[in-house]
């Protein structure tokens, strides 16, 4: 029985509040690829990816890095 992660909505609120620097810092320490993908879905729905290309690039980079088998984080 897993709980829903609240990470993505919290990072989304940082971006909506105009603090993309803090959001990128959070993206760099994202817990899982699933959380990053959820964040990208929320950003796409809110049409914020085009407004924040640095957040878009950071999330894509971290998805690629966390997807590599040697970089998975311990639970």
Secondary structure, 3 states (H helix, E strand, C coil): CCCCCCHHHHHHHHHHCCCHHHHHHHHHCCCCHHHHHHHHHHHHHCCCCCCCHHHHHHHHHHHHHHHCHHHCCCC
